[in-house]
């Protein structure tokens, strides 16, 4: 049956045929290169969103394209009941990069799936059920991850939530310690709360939690879906706190834009065979992209670049803040930056886009900047001028 529908524009097609769950911005993006994006009219934008932290190595990376093509022509999928060469190499590469005593990988397809696996792994390994999370924390929108996520706006349509999740104030160890009991299986936290406003965890807070988890036989899960792979100036944000979790949740930038997630864990995790599996988890194409992505991150020293460029970006923003009454705080780590305002931030998204800069929100009052780690100082300067023009007019 042919398509007789006269409606053909991209916006009309998506509005007509897709479930309406995404708040759309009124542009059609068709191409990207490094830190730039281009719409259907050829207009150029500097990308300070990175698909919410996915594009750490930038857009249209040739190393990823070659790896994808070569692997697809060799073998696209191989369910994990069979051994596979590229999956084994990628698993070893992740473990080589992982901090501390993390020594096993479970592959999945997204950040939410990584969190789901981590919750199940903790419950199976401890025979306990409760999970302590943080107020303003975000861990995904599948049912288990959604129960760990703080925002009730996301939860209300799907009540009742999975039981056993307790939320305590971020950076408040005393409140967290009080919430622990003999049925606590895990503590699940972000080092930096991304969706929650780019709020940075205190090093001593995490050190105390690590000690508590050791003492009480609790699994410490760190969600680095957004902060992993150089974003904060180190390969993993937990390295800033000098701690190693029992379970590390990864996704977003792990495979250069190809959907993939991973859970890296230590010997505390014990789960029965067949209890948690994934049809596409660890497929060879995604693993080849992941291997190429990690090699590119190392070759280009992107964590160090993120640290240097992040400091440059933050310094520029703080100079803007001096003469801008709307800005109340600049906070961040590496190239993960939040600009908190004294009013709602959403009204400035389109004006910045009109200036050729794409940014994100992080709550009602925070503009979030997550540029590719390959952004240049010249591009940062353009972004700073746009922010100054829009916020300080």
TITIVO-21624 format. One record per residue (C-alpha): residue number from 1; x, y, z. Coordinates in steps of 0.05 Angstrom, whole numbers, plus 32768, in hexadecimal, padded with zeros to 4 digits. Layout:
residues N
+-----+------+-------+------+
! seq ! east ! north !   up !
+-----+------+-------+------+
! NUM !    X !     Y !    Z !
...
+-----+------+-------+------+
END
This chain:
residues 393
+-----+------+-------+------+
! seq ! east ! north !   up !
+-----+------+-------+------+
!   1 ! 8000 !  8000 ! 8000 !
!   2 ! 801E !  8042 ! 7FEB !
!   3 ! 8023 !  8080 ! 8015 !
!   4 ! 7FEE !  80B0 ! 7FFD !
!   5 ! 7FF5 !  80E0 ! 8037 !
!   6 ! 8005 !  8125 ! 801A !
!   7 ! 8026 !  813A ! 805C !
!   8 ! 8071 !  8132 ! 8053 !
!   9 ! 8098 !  8165 ! 807C !
!  10 ! 80C3 !  8149 ! 80B4 !
!  11 ! 809D !  816E ! 80EA !
!  12 ! 8059 !  8158 ! 80D0 !
!  13 ! 8070 !  8110 ! 80C8 !
!  14 ! 808B !  810C ! 810F !
!  15 ! 804F !  8130 ! 812E !
!  16 ! 801F !  8103 ! 8107 !
!  17 ! 803F !  80BF ! 8111 !
!  18 ! 8066 !  80C0 ! 8153 !
!  19 ! 804B !  80BC ! 819A !
!  20 ! 804A !  8102 ! 81B6 !
!  21 ! 8078 !  80FC ! 81F2 !
!  22 ! 80B1 !  812B ! 81DF !
!  23 ! 80AE !  8177 ! 81E6 !
!  24 ! 80C6 !  818B ! 81A1 !
!  25 ! 80F2 !  81C5 ! 818D !
!  26 ! 80DF !  81E5 ! 814B !
!  27 ! 811B !  81D1 ! 8121 !
!  28 ! 812B !  8193 ! 80F7 !
!  29 ! 8173 !  817C ! 8102 !
!  30 ! 8190 !  8154 ! 80C8 !
!  31 ! 81DB !  8154 ! 80D0 !
!  32 ! 8214 !  815D ! 8101 !
!  33 ! 8260 !  8163 ! 8100 !
!  34 ! 828B !  8166 ! 813F !
!  35 ! 826A !  819C ! 816B !
!  36 ! 823C !  81B7 ! 8135 !
!  37 ! 81F5 !  81A5 ! 8121 !
!  38 ! 81D0 !  81BA ! 80E2 !
!  39 ! 8185 !  81C0 ! 80D4 !
!  40 ! 815F !  81B1 ! 8094 !
!  41 ! 816C !  81F8 ! 807C !
!  42 ! 81B7 !  81F2 ! 8086 !
!  43 ! 81B9 !  821E ! 80C3 !
!  44 ! 81F3 !  820F ! 80F3 !
!  45 ! 81ED !  8206 ! 813E !
!  46 ! 8221 !  81FA ! 8174 !
!  47 ! 820A !  81BD ! 819A !
!  48 ! 820B !  81C6 ! 81E5 !
!  49 ! 81DB !  818C ! 81F1 !
!  50 ! 81FF !  8150 ! 81D1 !
!  51 ! 81BD !  812A ! 81CF !
!  52 ! 81BB !  8130 ! 821B !
!  53 ! 8203 !  811B ! 8223 !
!  54 ! 8207 !  80E6 ! 81EC !
!  55 ! 8236 !  8108 ! 81BB !
!  56 ! 8275 !  810F ! 81E5 !
!  57 ! 82A2 !  8101 ! 81A9 !
!  58 ! 8278 !  812F ! 817C !
!  59 ! 824E !  8121 ! 813F !
!  60 ! 8261 !  80FA ! 8100 !
!  61 ! 82A0 !  80DB ! 811D !
!  62 ! 82C3 !  80B5 ! 80E5 !
!  63 ! 82E1 !  8082 ! 8114 !
!  64 ! 829C !  806D ! 812B !
!  65 ! 8281 !  806C ! 80E3 !
!  66 ! 82B9 !  803D ! 80CD !
!  67 ! 82B0 !  8010 ! 8109 !
!  68 ! 8265 !  800B ! 80FD !
!  69 ! 826C !  7FFB ! 80B4 !
!  70 ! 82A3 !  7FC8 ! 80BD !
!  71 ! 827F !  7FA4 ! 80F5 !
!  72 ! 823B !  7FA4 ! 80D4 !
!  73 ! 8259 !  7F84 ! 8096 !
!  74 ! 8278 !  7F50 ! 80C2 !
!  75 ! 8240 !  7F42 ! 80F5 !
!  76 ! 820A !  7F71 ! 810E !
!  77 ! 81EE !  7F4A ! 8148 !
!  78 ! 8203 !  7F0F ! 8172 !
!  79 ! 81D9 !  7EFD ! 81AF !
!  80 ! 8203 !  7EF4 ! 81ED !
!  81 ! 81F7 !  7EA9 ! 81F3 !
!  82 ! 822F !  7EA7 ! 81BF !
!  83 ! 8275 !  7EC4 ! 81C9 !
!  84 ! 8288 !  7EFE ! 819C !
!  85 ! 82CD !  7F1C ! 818E !
!  86 ! 82BC !  7F67 ! 818D !
!  87 ! 828F !  7F61 ! 81CB !
!  88 ! 82C8 !  7F41 ! 81F1 !
!  89 ! 82F9 !  7F78 ! 81DC !
!  90 ! 82C8 !  7FAF ! 81EF !
!  91 ! 82BA !  7F8F ! 8233 !
!  92 ! 8305 !  7F8C ! 8242 !
!  93 ! 830D !  7FD5 ! 822C !
!  94 ! 82D7 !  7FEC ! 825B !
!  95 ! 82F5 !  7FC5 ! 8295 !
!  96 ! 833A !  7FE1 ! 8286 !
!  97 ! 831D !  8028 ! 828B !
!  98 ! 82EF !  801B ! 82C6 !
!  99 ! 8306 !  8033 ! 830B !
! 100 ! 831A !  8006 ! 8345 !
! 101 ! 8303 !  7FBE ! 834A !
! 102 ! 82CB !  7FBF ! 8316 !
! 103 ! 82D7 !  7F81 ! 82EC !
! 104 ! 8297 !  7F69 ! 82C9 !
! 105 ! 826A !  7F89 ! 8294 !
! 106 ! 8220 !  7F7F ! 8283 !
! 107 ! 820D !  7F9E ! 8240 !
! 108 ! 81C9 !  7FBD ! 8231 !
! 109 ! 81AE !  7FF4 ! 8205 !
! 110 ! 81A1 !  8033 ! 822D !
! 111 ! 81AB !  8057 ! 826F !
! 112 ! 8167 !  8043 ! 828B !
! 113 ! 8177 !  7FFB ! 827B !
! 114 ! 81BA !  8001 ! 829E !
! 115 ! 8197 !  801B ! 82DD !
! 116 ! 8162 !  7FE4 ! 82D9 !
! 117 ! 8198 !  7FB0 ! 82D6 !
! 118 ! 81BE !  7FD0 ! 8310 !
! 119 ! 8180 !  7FD0 ! 833D !
! 120 ! 8172 !  7F87 ! 832D !
! 121 ! 81BC !  7F74 ! 8337 !
! 122 ! 81BC !  7F95 ! 837C !
! 123 ! 817C !  7F73 ! 8393 !
! 124 ! 8192 !  7F2F ! 837A !
! 125 ! 81D7 !  7F36 ! 8399 !
! 126 ! 81C0 !  7F4D ! 83DE !
! 127 ! 817B !  7F2C ! 83E6 !
! 128 ! 8164 !  7F71 ! 83FC !
! 129 ! 8134 !  7FA0 ! 83DA !
! 130 ! 8139 !  7FE9 ! 83EE !
! 131 ! 8160 !  801C ! 83C3 !
! 132 ! 8174 !  8060 ! 83DD !
! 133 ! 8177 !  8097 ! 83A8 !
! 134 ! 817B !  80E3 ! 83A9 !
! 135 ! 814A !  811C ! 83A4 !
! 136 ! 8151 !  813B ! 835E !
! 137 ! 8172 !  80FB ! 8345 !
! 138 ! 8162 !  80E2 ! 82FF !
! 139 ! 816E !  809A ! 82E9 !
! 140 ! 8140 !  808E ! 82AF !
! 141 ! 80F6 !  8081 ! 829F !
! 142 ! 80EE !  8035 ! 829C !
! 143 ! 80C7 !  801B ! 82D8 !
! 144 ! 8101 !  800B ! 8307 !
! 145 ! 812B !  8047 ! 82F2 !
! 146 ! 80EE !  8073 ! 82F7 !
! 147 ! 80E4 !  805E ! 833F !
! 148 ! 812B !  8074 ! 834D !
! 149 ! 811F !  80B6 ! 8328 !
! 150 ! 8108 !  80EF ! 8356 !
! 151 ! 80DA !  8118 ! 832A !
! 152 ! 8091 !  8107 ! 8339 !
! 153 ! 807B !  8127 ! 82F7 !
! 154 ! 809A !  80EB ! 82D3 !
! 155 ! 807D !  80B8 ! 8305 !
! 156 ! 8034 !  80CE ! 830D !
! 157 ! 8019 !  80B1 ! 82CB !
! 158 ! 8035 !  806C ! 82DC !
! 159 ! 8024 !  8063 ! 8326 !
! 160 ! 802D !  8039 ! 834F !
! 161 ! 8078 !  803A ! 834C !
! 162 ! 80A5 !  7FFF ! 835B !
! 163 ! 80AA !  7FFE ! 83A7 !
! 164 ! 80E8 !  8004 ! 83D3 !
! 165 ! 8107 !  8045 ! 83B9 !
! 166 ! 8119 !  807B ! 83EB !
! 167 ! 8131 !  80C1 ! 83D8 !
! 168 ! 815D !  80EA ! 8406 !
! 169 ! 817C !  8130 ! 83FC !
! 170 ! 81B9 !  8130 ! 83CF !
! 171 ! 81FB !  813E ! 83F4 !
! 172 ! 81DB !  8130 ! 8438 !
! 173 ! 81FD !  80F2 ! 8453 !
! 174 ! 81D9 !  80F4 ! 8496 !
! 175 ! 8194 !  80EF ! 8475 !
! 176 ! 81AC !  80B7 ! 8449 !
! 177 ! 81CA !  8090 ! 8483 !
! 178 ! 8189 !  8097 ! 84A9 !
! 179 ! 8163 !  8078 ! 846F !
! 180 ! 818E !  8039 ! 846F !
! 181 ! 8171 !  7FFA ! 848F !
! 182 ! 817C !  7FAF ! 848C !
! 183 ! 8155 !  7FAA ! 844B !
! 184 ! 817E !  7FDE ! 8425 !
! 185 ! 819B !  7FBD ! 83E7 !
! 186 ! 81BA !  7FF9 ! 83C4 !
! 187 ! 81CA !  8042 ! 83C3 !
! 188 ! 81BF !  805F ! 837C !
! 189 ! 81DB !  80A4 ! 836E !
! 190 ! 81F8 !  80D2 ! 8338 !
! 191 ! 823A !  80F5 ! 8346 !
! 192 ! 821D !  8132 ! 8324 !
! 193 ! 81D2 !  8138 ! 831E !
! 194 ! 81C7 !  814A ! 82D5 !
! 195 ! 817C !  814F ! 82CD !
! 196 ! 8178 !  8167 ! 8315 !
! 197 ! 819C !  81A8 ! 8306 !
! 198 ! 81E6 !  8197 ! 82FC !
! 199 ! 81F0 !  818F ! 8347 !
! 200 ! 8234 !  8174 ! 835A !
! 201 ! 823D !  8140 ! 838F !
! 202 ! 826B !  814D ! 83CA !
! 203 ! 82A9 !  8121 ! 83CD !
! 204 ! 82A2 !  8114 ! 8417 !
! 205 ! 8259 !  8102 ! 840E !
! 206 ! 826C !  80CB ! 83DE !
! 207 ! 82A7 !  80B3 ! 8408 !
! 208 ! 8279 !  80AB ! 8444 !
! 209 ! 8246 !  8086 ! 841A !
! 210 ! 827C !  8057 ! 8400 !
! 211 ! 8291 !  8046 ! 8447 !
! 212 ! 8248 !  803C ! 845E !
! 213 ! 823A !  800D ! 8424 !
! 214 ! 8277 !  7FE4 ! 8435 !
! 215 ! 8262 !  7FDF ! 847E !
! 216 ! 8219 !  7FCE ! 8471 !
! 217 ! 8220 !  7F9F ! 8435 !
! 218 ! 81FE !  7FD0 ! 8406 !
! 219 ! 820B !  7FD5 ! 83BC !
! 220 ! 8222 !  801B ! 83A6 !
! 221 ! 8208 !  802A ! 8360 !
! 222 ! 8222 !  8068 ! 833D !
! 223 ! 81FB !  8080 ! 8301 !
! 224 ! 822C !  809F ! 82CF !
! 225 ! 81FE !  809A ! 8293 !
! 226 ! 8208 !  80E5 ! 8287 !
! 227 ! 824B !  80F2 ! 82A8 !
! 228 ! 8273 !  80B8 ! 828C !
! 229 ! 82AB !  80B7 ! 8258 !
! 230 ! 82CE !  80F8 ! 8264 !
! 231 ! 8293 !  8128 ! 826C !
! 232 ! 82AA !  8142 ! 82B1 !
! 233 ! 82F4 !  8145 ! 82A3 !
! 234 ! 8303 !  80FE ! 82B8 !
! 235 ! 82EF !  80BE ! 8295 !
! 236 ! 82BB !  80B2 ! 82CD !
! 237 ! 82A0 !  80E5 ! 82FE !
! 238 ! 82A8 !  80B7 ! 8339 !
! 239 ! 82F4 !  80C0 ! 8330 !
! 240 ! 82EC !  8107 ! 8349 !
! 241 ! 82D3 !  80EB ! 838B !
! 242 ! 8308 !  80B5 ! 8391 !
! 243 ! 82D4 !  807E ! 8399 !
! 244 ! 82C4 !  803F ! 8372 !
! 245 ! 827B !  8028 ! 8370 !
! 246 ! 8266 !  7FE0 ! 8371 !
! 247 ! 823D !  7FED ! 8332 !
! 248 ! 8249 !  8022 ! 82FE !
! 249 ! 8210 !  8033 ! 82CD !
! 250 ! 8225 !  804C ! 8288 !
! 251 ! 8204 !  805F ! 8246 !
! 252 ! 81FA !  809E ! 821C !
! 253 ! 8241 !  80AD ! 8202 !
! 254 ! 825B !  8066 ! 8208 !
! 255 ! 8256 !  8055 ! 81BE !
! 256 ! 825D !  8096 ! 8197 !
! 257 ! 8212 !  80A0 ! 818E !
! 258 ! 81FE !  8057 ! 8183 !
! 259 ! 81CB !  803E ! 81B7 !
! 260 ! 81EF !  8018 ! 81EE !
! 261 ! 81F2 !  8012 ! 8239 !
! 262 ! 821E !  7FEC ! 8269 !
! 263 ! 8221 !  7FD8 ! 82B2 !
! 264 ! 8267 !  7FCD ! 82CE !
! 265 ! 8269 !  7FAA ! 8312 !
! 266 ! 8297 !  7F88 ! 8343 !
! 267 ! 8297 !  7F44 ! 8364 !
! 268 ! 825F !  7F57 ! 8395 !
! 269 ! 822D !  7F4E ! 835C !
! 270 ! 8213 !  7F07 ! 8358 !
! 271 ! 81D7 !  7EF7 ! 832C !
! 272 ! 81BB !  7EB6 ! 8310 !
! 273 ! 81C4 !  7EA5 ! 82C6 !
! 274 ! 818A !  7EBA ! 8299 !
! 275 ! 816E !  7EE8 ! 82CF !
! 276 ! 817D !  7F28 ! 82A8 !
! 277 ! 818E !  7F29 ! 825E !
! 278 ! 8187 !  7F56 ! 8221 !
! 279 ! 817B !  7F43 ! 81D8 !
! 280 ! 81A3 !  7F7D ! 81BC !
! 281 ! 81D1 !  7F88 ! 81F7 !
! 282 ! 821A !  7F84 ! 81E2 !
! 283 ! 820A !  7F7D ! 8198 !
! 284 ! 8249 !  7F7E ! 816E !
! 285 ! 8238 !  7FBE ! 8148 !
! 286 ! 822E !  7FE6 ! 8188 !
! 287 ! 826D !  7FC6 ! 81A7 !
! 288 ! 8296 !  7FD9 ! 816A !
! 289 ! 827D !  8021 ! 8170 !
! 290 ! 828B !  8020 ! 81BB !
! 291 ! 82D2 !  8008 ! 81B0 !
! 292 ! 82DF !  803D ! 817C !
! 293 ! 82C1 !  8072 ! 81A8 !
! 294 ! 82EC !  8061 ! 81E5 !
! 295 ! 832A !  805E ! 81BA !
! 296 ! 831A !  80A3 ! 819E !
! 297 ! 830E !  80BF ! 81E4 !
! 298 ! 8352 !  80A5 ! 81FA !
! 299 ! 8376 !  80BA ! 81BA !
! 300 ! 835B !  8101 ! 81BD !
! 301 ! 8362 !  8105 ! 8209 !
! 302 ! 831B !  811F ! 820E !
! 303 ! 8314 !  811C ! 825B !
! 304 ! 834F !  814B ! 8263 !
! 305 ! 8334 !  8178 ! 822B !
! 306 ! 82F0 !  8179 ! 824E !
! 307 ! 8313 !  818F ! 828F !
! 308 ! 8338 !  81C8 ! 826C !
! 309 ! 82FF !  81DF ! 8240 !
! 310 ! 82CD !  81D9 ! 8279 !
! 311 ! 82F7 !  8208 ! 82A3 !
! 312 ! 82FB !  8239 ! 8269 !
! 313 ! 82B0 !  8235 ! 825F !
! 314 ! 82A1 !  823E ! 82A9 !
! 315 ! 82D0 !  827A ! 82AE !
! 316 ! 82AD !  829B ! 8273 !
! 317 ! 8268 !  828F ! 8292 !
! 318 ! 827E !  82AB ! 82D4 !
! 319 ! 8295 !  82EA ! 82B1 !
! 320 ! 8250 !  82F0 ! 8291 !
! 321 ! 822F !  82E5 ! 82D5 !
! 322 ! 8251 !  8323 ! 82F2 !
! 323 ! 8225 !  8350 ! 82C8 !
! 324 ! 81E8 !  8322 ! 82C0 !
! 325 ! 81B5 !  8327 ! 82F8 !
! 326 ! 818E !  82EA ! 82DD !
! 327 ! 81C7 !  82B9 ! 82EC !
! 328 ! 81CB !  82A2 ! 8335 !
! 329 ! 81FF !  826B ! 832F !
! 330 ! 822E !  8249 ! 82FE !
! 331 ! 8240 !  8202 ! 8311 !
! 332 ! 825D !  81C7 ! 82EE !
! 333 ! 8297 !  8197 ! 82E3 !
! 334 ! 82BC !  818F ! 82A1 !
! 335 ! 828B !  819A ! 8268 !
! 336 ! 824D !  818E ! 8292 !
! 337 ! 8236 !  81D4 ! 82A6 !
! 338 ! 81F7 !  81F2 ! 82C4 !
! 339 ! 81E2 !  823B ! 82C2 !
! 340 ! 81AF !  8247 ! 82F9 !
! 341 ! 8180 !  8282 ! 82F0 !
! 342 ! 8152 !  82A8 ! 831F !
! 343 ! 8118 !  829A ! 82EF !
! 344 ! 8100 !  8262 ! 82C2 !
! 345 ! 8136 !  824E ! 8290 !
! 346 ! 8109 !  8231 ! 825A !
! 347 ! 80F9 !  8275 ! 823D !
! 348 ! 8142 !  827C ! 8226 !
! 349 ! 8148 !  823B ! 8200 !
! 350 ! 812B !  8255 ! 81BE !
! 351 ! 814F !  8299 ! 81C0 !
! 352 ! 8191 !  8273 ! 81C8 !
! 353 ! 817E !  8245 ! 818F !
! 354 ! 8170 !  8283 ! 8164 !
! 355 ! 81B8 !  8298 ! 8175 !
! 356 ! 81D0 !  8254 ! 815B !
! 357 ! 81DA !  8231 ! 819E !
! 358 ! 81B5 !  81F3 ! 81B5 !
! 359 ! 81B2 !  81E8 ! 8200 !
! 360 ! 818B !  81BF ! 8232 !
! 361 ! 8163 !  81CA ! 8272 !
! 362 ! 8170 !  81AA ! 82B5 !
! 363 ! 8133 !  81B9 ! 82DE !
! 364 ! 810B !  81FA ! 82DB !
! 365 ! 8143 !  822C ! 82E7 !
! 366 ! 8183 !  820C ! 82CB !
! 367 ! 819F !  8210 ! 8285 !
! 368 ! 81CB !  81D2 ! 827A !
! 369 ! 8207 !  81D0 ! 824C !
! 370 ! 8221 !  818D ! 8234 !
! 371 ! 824A !  819C ! 81F5 !
! 372 ! 8272 !  8166 ! 81D1 !
! 373 ! 82B6 !  815F ! 81F0 !
! 374 ! 82D4 !  8171 ! 81AC !
! 375 ! 82B9 !  81B8 ! 81B0 !
! 376 ! 82ED !  81EF ! 81A4 !
! 377 ! 82FC !  822F ! 81CB !
! 378 ! 82E4 !  8258 ! 818F !
! 379 ! 82A1 !  8234 ! 8191 !
! 380 ! 829C !  823E ! 81DD !
! 381 ! 82A8 !  8288 ! 81D1 !
! 382 ! 826D !  828A ! 81A1 !
! 383 ! 8241 !  8267 ! 81D4 !
! 384 ! 8257 !  8298 ! 820A !
! 385 ! 8245 !  82D3 ! 81DF !
! 386 ! 8200 !  82B5 ! 81D0 !
! 387 ! 81F4 !  82A8 ! 821A !
! 388 ! 8209 !  82EF ! 822C !
! 389 ! 81DC !  830D ! 81F6 !
! 390 ! 819F !  82E4 ! 820A !
! 391 ! 81A4 !  82E4 ! 8256 !
! 392 ! 81C2 !  8329 ! 8262 !
! 393 ! 8199 !  8353 ! 8233 !
+-----+------+-------+------+
END
